[in-house]
């Protein structure tokens, strides 16, 4: 894992708890997080970013880890925190996709234009997976060994990483405006129902 330190966001949480790598919330068993360093791990609760020397402003601005000398690995187990980390990473691994637990929603990573890698198990998001695969906007590895090779290859190739992230962002942007479209359809249906009511 050391060779990926500070460059990869994501995680595999077979138990189903913890932050999800797609940024849609997940179901955290507890509002805690851990900063893992060579000296060991120390729980730092809700202020884990500050504790680690990683300012939220810096992360939100897409800067690399700033402040004090940052940790090698951040283990995040609190809801809604990964969205602040995506701009600071180069590649995102989607959790719950190596084990058969259905995968995670990865649109939050796509919104930030990150290169996305996942394992074979994305049963809960197959429509989304197919769309991104057809657009070559996600890499799906068939095994843990393939996943390691794919991550290594992408980290060594900035141009390929950038292209993958750009295509992911384009796919995400294609989903924008869904709320407005739903509201327009509802307004049409209500209008039609009112006309029918007046005619009867």
HUBELWO-V474707 format. One record per helix or strand. SS is the DSSP state (@ for helix, = for strand). FROM is the first residue (numbers start at 0). TO is the last residue. If there is no record, write none. Layout:
[[SS & FROM & TO] [SS & FROM & TO]]
This chain:
[[@ & 1 & 3] [= & 7 & 9] [= & 17 & 17] [= & 26 & 26] [= & 33 & 36] [= & 39 & 42] [@ & 44 & 50] [@ & 55 & 59] [= & 72 & 74] [@ & 81 & 87] [= & 90 & 93] [@ & 106 & 110] [= & 114 & 117] [@ & 122 & 133] [= & 138 & 139] [@ & 143 & 155] [@ & 157 & 172] [@ & 177 & 198]]
